[in-house]
């Protein structure tokens, strides 16, 4: 089975030798602290390094076992009161949708276009309902669409949030996974203090198995999130956090981003090229400058679930678009992850999906019966 389903880095994208060297280095630290219990907010040297990078006090940095755990702790705190309304992009990452729904959130989707979140639609969503607890957004190489919020829209979003007293939760696991174009400032960098909560992960920039993510929080929320962590576990995974710290402090991140980015660019180019060659008129797709995903809109109101069944029978899988909406939407769309399969598999897999699509559209004549 050729998989375009999960946002997983290919084995060749993982810096295994460097991770091994960093593991040995943290075990040899004279402090002998990497294999011990640690404070609930994370490995102190890593918190200090991340705080320096973001220009904040280390007390505002909370390191979690993957970024989703940090978001779950944060949203548990933000949704404690009566206000359960949350705005999200439509489409958006399916795992946060599950977390929010489990916390009883009233999730409202806000449409996107190729330039990211549609701000006119956001203004309407703000006018048409009670003030939301927060807006959750992935502005750079968004999961699932691969889209990036334009610079001017970033500035306008920050201004709108300030005018409406809207809290923004910015999820940025892909921002450094850029292999084309110029970097854009994060919403955290553009906004006044306290307007944006920033979430990030090292799953896409180093390795997902390390399970290290972090939040940059206002001081009062940092204390509240830490209290939830204390009630959840004895200690976070200090050992892998120390490995990430060693990876960062020894300057291994940038070379790894360049190396892995080159591999990912080859995969993206293979998928875009195959889509151009193989897919019929009426189909359209995003063209990301980084990240892991391409969003596919199918022609002729083709049901993505039906296409998925046909494709899986042919040996290819992907995720249908409806999984990424809080309500209706995505029925004729799909998320294609190009991060794992090698270029030759991507070319073959897109061809098989296109063949399945042509069958659904009635554009492939049935084979003659054999005698």
C-alpha distance (Angstrom), angle and dihedral (degrees) to the residues before:
residue distance angle dihedral
X1 . . .
X2 3.81 . .
X3 3.79 105.5 .
X4 3.79 125.2 -147.5
X5 3.81 88.1 157.2
X6 3.81 109.3 92.6
X7 3.78 130.6 49.7
X8 3.79 93.7 -126.8
X9 3.81 125.4 142.9
X10 3.78 115.7 -119.0
X11 3.81 115.7 -108.6
X12 3.81 90.0 -108.4
X13 3.82 89.5 58.0
X14 3.82 92.9 61.3
X15 3.84 118.0 94.1
X16 3.81 94.1 -139.5
X17 3.80 97.7 159.5
X18 3.81 92.1 49.9
X19 3.82 91.2 47.1
X20 3.81 88.4 52.2
X21 3.81 91.5 51.8
X22 3.80 91.1 48.4
X23 3.81 91.3 48.7
X24 3.80 91.1 55.0
X25 3.80 90.9 46.3
X26 3.81 94.8 53.9
X27 3.81 91.1 47.6
X28 3.79 88.8 54.5
X29 3.81 95.1 51.5
X30 3.79 110.3 126.2
X31 3.81 89.2 -133.2
X32 3.83 88.7 63.8
X33 3.81 88.3 -153.6
X34 3.81 103.4 126.9
X35 3.81 95.1 84.9
X36 3.81 95.1 42.7
X37 3.77 133.9 89.6
X38 3.79 110.7 -84.8
X39 3.80 141.5 -164.6
X40 3.82 116.0 -67.9
X41 3.81 93.8 -115.2
X42 3.79 92.6 57.8
X43 3.82 145.5 -99.4
X44 3.83 104.1 -23.3
X45 3.84 97.5 -139.1
X46 3.82 90.3 52.4
X47 3.79 91.9 48.2
X48 3.80 89.8 51.2
X49 3.81 92.8 49.1
X50 3.81 92.8 48.7
X51 3.79 91.4 45.9
X52 3.80 89.7 54.0
X53 3.80 90.8 50.9
X54 3.79 92.3 52.1
X55 3.79 96.5 37.4
X56 3.81 95.3 -120.3
X57 3.78 138.4 118.4
X58 3.84 112.9 -85.1
X59 3.81 88.6 -123.3
X60 3.82 87.3 70.6
X61 3.82 93.5 58.3
X62 3.80 118.1 88.1
X63 3.82 116.7 -174.2
X64 3.80 115.1 -155.3
X65 3.79 139.9 -177.1
X66 3.78 92.6 -92.1
X67 3.80 123.2 -25.3
X68 3.81 94.5 -90.4
X69 3.79 91.0 63.7
X70 3.79 90.2 53.3
X71 3.80 90.9 49.3
X72 3.80 91.2 48.4
X73 3.82 90.8 52.9
X74 3.82 90.7 46.5
X75 3.80 94.8 48.5
X76 3.79 91.2 46.1
X77 3.80 85.5 60.9
X78 3.82 97.8 40.8
X79 3.82 93.7 49.0
X80 3.81 96.8 48.0
X81 3.79 93.1 102.8
X82 3.78 131.9 61.4
X83 3.81 93.9 -84.1
X84 3.81 104.6 93.0
X85 3.80 99.1 156.8
X86 3.81 115.2 120.5
X87 3.80 129.0 178.4
X88 3.80 119.5 -145.3
X89 3.78 136.7 171.2
X90 3.79 116.4 -93.3
X91 2.97 104.6 -107.4
X92 3.79 105.4 27.9
X93 3.81 139.8 160.2
X94 3.81 109.0 -63.2
X95 3.83 98.3 -141.0
X96 3.83 94.7 62.3
X97 3.81 88.3 47.9
X98 3.81 89.0 57.9
X99 3.81 91.6 47.7
X100 3.80 92.7 48.8
X101 3.78 93.0 47.0
X102 3.81 89.8 49.5
X103 3.80 88.9 54.9
X104 3.79 91.4 52.5
X105 3.80 96.3 -107.7
X106 3.80 121.0 165.8
X107 3.80 98.1 -133.1
X108 3.81 120.6 -156.4
X109 3.80 119.0 -170.4
X110 3.81 120.3 -140.8
X111 3.83 116.3 -156.6
X112 3.80 124.2 -114.1
X113 3.78 135.2 -156.7
X114 3.79 132.2 -170.8
X115 3.81 89.6 -70.0
X116 3.79 93.8 55.4
X117 3.79 129.3 -111.0
X118 3.82 112.8 18.0
X119 3.79 104.2 -124.5
X120 3.81 94.8 -161.7
X121 3.79 88.0 57.1
X122 3.80 90.0 47.6
X123 3.80 90.6 53.4
X124 3.80 90.0 51.0
X125 3.81 91.1 49.7
X126 3.80 89.6 51.9
X127 3.82 91.4 49.5
X128 3.80 96.4 44.9
X129 3.78 100.3 55.9
X130 3.79 145.1 21.9
X131 3.78 118.8 -62.1
X132 3.83 107.5 -77.1
X133 3.77 123.6 -124.2
X134 3.82 88.0 -127.8
X135 3.79 147.4 -33.1
X136 3.81 116.1 -112.0
X137 3.81 112.8 -153.0
X138 3.82 139.4 167.2
X139 3.81 99.3 -159.4
X140 3.81 99.9 176.1
X141 3.83 123.5 61.0
X142 3.76 88.2 -21.1
X143 3.76 123.7 -141.5
X144 3.03 114.0 -100.6
X145 3.80 102.9 9.9
X146 3.81 103.7 41.0
X147 3.82 87.7 -135.7
X148 3.79 124.4 141.4
X149 3.79 126.2 -146.6
X150 3.81 109.0 -116.6
X151 3.81 117.8 -114.2
X152 3.80 94.3 -115.8
X153 3.81 90.4 49.4
X154 3.80 89.5 50.9
X155 3.78 89.9 57.2
X156 3.79 91.6 44.6
X157 3.80 91.7 48.5
X158 3.79 91.8 52.5
X159 3.81 90.6 48.2
X160 3.80 91.6 48.4
X161 3.79 91.9 48.1
X162 3.79 90.5 51.2
X163 3.80 92.2 48.8
X164 3.82 92.8 47.4
X165 3.82 96.3 37.8
X166 3.80 88.9 -120.8
X167 3.80 119.6 165.5
X168 3.83 113.3 -138.6
X169 3.79 123.8 -153.2
X170 3.81 105.7 -160.0
X171 3.80 115.2 -161.0
X172 3.81 110.0 -162.4
X173 3.81 112.4 171.3
X174 3.82 93.8 135.1
X175 3.80 103.9 40.3
X176 3.81 94.3 103.0
X177 3.82 92.9 43.2
X178 3.81 91.5 86.5
X179 3.78 121.5 139.3
X180 3.79 100.2 166.6
X181 3.81 136.6 34.6
X182 3.78 131.5 14.7
X183 3.81 124.4 -51.0
X184 3.80 117.1 -105.3
X185 3.80 126.7 -144.1
X186 3.77 116.0 -103.0
X187 3.79 120.0 -115.0
X188 3.80 86.5 -113.0
X189 3.79 89.6 60.5
X190 3.82 93.2 47.9
X191 3.80 99.7 43.6
X192 3.80 132.4 79.8
X193 3.79 115.4 -101.1
X194 3.80 113.6 -73.8
X195 3.82 96.3 16.8
X196 3.82 96.3 96.4
X197 3.80 131.0 43.3
X198 3.79 110.0 -158.0
X199 3.81 125.5 -146.7
X200 3.79 125.1 -173.3
X201 3.79 140.3 165.5
X202 3.79 139.7 -156.1
X203 3.81 91.5 -148.1
X204 3.81 91.5 96.6
X205 3.81 99.1 33.5
X206 3.84 100.0 44.2
X207 3.83 115.2 0.6
X208 3.82 135.2 -42.1
X209 3.81 94.1 -139.1
X210 3.80 90.9 67.9
X211 3.83 88.5 67.2
X212 3.80 97.3 -150.1
X213 3.79 123.2 149.1
X214 3.79 133.7 146.5
X215 3.79 146.7 -159.0
X216 3.80 130.6 -142.5
X217 3.80 104.5 -148.7
X218 3.80 140.6 176.0
X219 3.83 108.5 -97.6
X220 3.81 96.1 -106.2
X221 3.80 92.9 50.2
X222 3.79 91.9 45.3
X223 3.80 89.9 60.9
X224 3.81 92.0 46.6
X225 3.82 93.7 49.4
X226 3.79 90.7 47.7
X227 3.80 89.3 53.0
X228 3.81 90.2 54.3
X229 3.80 89.5 50.1
X230 3.81 91.0 51.9
X231 3.79 89.2 54.4
X232 3.82 91.2 49.3
X233 3.81 106.9 46.7
X234 3.79 142.7 3.6
X235 3.79 93.1 -124.9
X236 3.79 140.1 -10.0
X237 3.80 119.0 -118.9
X238 3.80 96.7 -74.7
X239 3.81 93.4 172.2
X240 3.80 96.7 63.0
X241 3.81 91.4 39.2
X242 3.82 87.6 57.0
X243 3.81 89.7 50.9
X244 3.81 90.2 53.3
X245 3.82 89.9 48.5
X246 3.80 91.0 52.6
X247 3.83 90.4 47.1
X248 3.80 91.0 52.8
X249 3.79 99.7 40.9
X250 3.81 93.4 50.4
X251 3.80 92.5 54.2
X252 3.79 98.4 -111.5
X253 3.81 97.4 129.0
X254 3.80 100.6 75.1
X255 3.83 95.7 48.3
X256 3.79 89.1 47.6
X257 3.81 91.7 50.6
X258 3.79 90.0 52.0
X259 3.81 94.2 46.8
X260 3.81 96.2 44.2
X261 3.79 91.0 39.7
X262 3.79 90.3 58.4
X263 3.79 90.7 52.8
X264 3.79 92.1 46.9
X265 3.79 91.9 48.6
X266 3.81 89.8 55.3
X267 3.79 89.2 51.8
X268 3.81 93.5 47.4
X269 3.81 91.6 47.9
X270 3.80 90.3 49.5
X271 3.80 90.9 52.9
X272 3.81 95.3 45.0
X273 3.79 90.8 47.6
X274 3.78 92.9 49.2
X275 3.80 92.2 47.5
X276 3.82 89.9 52.3
X277 3.80 92.5 49.4
X278 3.77 101.3 38.7
X279 3.79 110.8 31.6
X280 3.80 122.4 87.3
X281 3.78 126.5 -120.9
X282 3.78 113.9 -75.7
X283 3.81 95.9 43.3
X284 3.80 118.2 109.6
X285 3.79 135.8 -179.3
X286 3.79 143.7 -176.1
X287 3.82 121.3 -97.9
X288 3.82 106.2 -146.7
X289 3.80 122.8 -165.0
X290 3.79 90.7 -149.3
X291 3.77 144.6 -12.7
X292 3.80 127.3 70.4
X293 3.82 109.3 -75.4
X294 3.79 147.1 76.1
X295 3.82 121.5 -167.6
X296 3.79 114.5 -140.6
X297 3.81 124.3 -158.8
X298 3.79 111.7 -163.3
X299 3.81 125.3 -139.4
X300 3.75 127.1 -116.7
X301 3.80 97.5 21.2
X302 3.80 90.1 -72.1
X303 3.79 111.3 -179.5
X304 3.81 108.4 -117.1
X305 3.80 91.0 -150.7
X306 3.79 90.8 58.0
X307 3.80 90.2 47.2
X308 3.81 90.5 50.1
X309 3.80 90.8 54.6
X310 3.80 91.4 50.4
X311 3.80 92.5 45.3
X312 3.79 94.7 48.9
X313 3.79 89.8 51.2
X314 3.82 86.1 55.9
X315 3.81 93.2 47.7
X316 3.84 105.4 -95.3
X317 3.78 130.9 104.2
X318 3.82 135.4 -168.8
X319 3.82 137.2 156.2
X320 3.80 119.8 -90.0
X321 3.77 116.8 -126.4
X322 3.80 97.7 -117.8
X323 3.82 89.8 72.1
X324 3.81 89.2 71.0
X325 3.79 100.3 54.8
X326 3.79 128.7 83.0
X327 3.81 88.9 -148.2
X328 3.80 135.2 2.3
X329 3.79 116.6 -19.2
X330 3.76 143.6 92.2
X331 3.80 95.9 56.1
X332 3.82 90.9 136.8
X333 3.82 97.2 33.6
X334 3.79 138.9 83.7
X335 3.79 140.4 -169.1
X336 3.79 115.1 -127.9
X337 3.82 116.4 -165.8
X338 3.81 112.7 -155.9
X339 3.82 95.6 179.7
X340 3.82 102.0 92.9
X341 3.81 111.4 34.2
X342 3.81 118.7 74.5
X343 3.83 118.0 -115.9
X344 3.82 95.4 -98.0
X345 3.82 90.8 52.2
X346 3.80 90.2 47.0
X347 3.80 91.5 53.0
X348 3.80 91.8 48.7
X349 3.80 93.4 43.3
X350 3.79 95.5 50.6
X351 3.78 88.5 49.1
X352 3.79 90.9 54.1
X353 3.82 92.3 48.4
X354 3.80 90.1 48.9
X355 3.80 90.6 50.7
X356 3.80 89.9 50.4
X357 3.80 89.1 49.9
X358 3.80 92.8 51.1
X359 3.77 89.1 52.1
X360 3.79 90.4 53.6
X361 3.77 90.4 48.3
X362 3.80 90.6 50.3
X363 3.78 92.1 -118.7
X364 3.80 96.0 124.9
X365 3.77 115.6 72.3
X366 3.82 115.5 -134.3
X367 3.78 116.0 -99.2
X368 3.83 114.4 -103.1
X369 3.76 114.7 -98.3
X370 3.79 114.5 -98.9
X371 3.79 119.4 -123.6
